[in-house]
């Protein structure tokens, strides 16, 4: 974990291991605790917790090498940046459709891969940007405004 305190806020980066279901959710739990400790509104915390967990599970499920989640807190917003070197998303528009999933049967049997991750992130975040290149990786940027 990388931590840097800055005058305008706090920034932490968490490494998430691919296929490590036993540790899945640790980064999003840490993010939630930090937001609670600094007094962020409970409604915003809930939206961030849902989004960061969905993103973390996508790293565990789809990116065999895992990836990174960066929490960046400023006075105006909380930004979650998720980066991986995974397989990439071939059709972002299709991936945004509720219920669309590329998860394997094995993953679905574990109770994951229902195809709601990206749609849930989109409904929770004030801003969601996705860039992806098949065979290279995916970057998600979610912004939650402090209102």
Buried (B, 14 or more C-beta within 10 A) or exposed (E): EEEEEEEEBBBBBBEBBBBEEEEBBBBBEBBBEBBEEEEBEEEBBEBBBBBBBBBBBBBBBBBBEBBBBBBBBBEEBBBBBBBBBBBBBEEEEEBBEEEBBBBEEEBEEEEBBBBBBBBBBBEBBEEBEBBBEEEEBBBBBBBBEEE
